[in-house]
Amino acid sequence: MRAVITAGGLVDGAFAEAIGTRVKALAPFGARTLLDIALDAASGAGIDGIAVVGGTEVRGYLGERDVRIIDADPDGGTNVLRALHAWPSERFVYLTSDMPFVTTGGVRDLIARSAEFALTMALADADAYEARFPSAPAHSVTLGGERVANGNAFVLAPWAVGAAQALATKFFDARKNLPKLALLLGPMMCLRFVSKRLTIADLEDYGRRRLGFAVSALRGCDPGLCYDIDTLADYEYARAHAETPS
């Protein structure tokens, strides 16, 4: 099993000032950086090769570590495509580098549960997520009456990459905007969304029909795969939560 970690995201303003860099993956978190946390989680989960999509600062930070570096592009969608092609003909787990609570156990569980599918996405139960991260900035969604937290970890089989790349950038841009996501799925799915009847099973069925292979949104994954840092508020909450005994 291989891994690819995207680390090309940039921040600015107060966020960049608070972390001392524009590169979000290099934000300090305890004695490590966010990127270190993702690397440590992957390396302990039976991964035998890691690629990182990152810019010049990431390359300099990683130095001589045993990690393959793929040059990042300013466009996030382009970086998604580069990540998808990091390991041709091999199964891999795809992680973002802004998950401060990702663990080896969470990644290992996702990989194990993904074995029978060509493409999976991690989901956590909203109640479990909120218990783990009380009063956190909102990261959960509701589909068909089911509340879940979206994950930032995926597993792909090699034969899934070609079909997935055609939709990857569109879904990357829409992944945290349910109305935009529904519009990408066509009129019938959009109607189900508007009438609050769109379910996770509907999305899985759509993926199977559109891509031609078995896909799954894996419920009950580790909530640490779902808390990501988009804003300074997310970062400040994560630091405070990490320092508070649970």
Summary of the structure (lengths in Angstrom):
residues: 246
radius of gyration: 17.3
end to end distance: 32.1
largest distance: 53.4
contacts: 806
relative contact order: 0.17
helix: 45%
strand: 21%
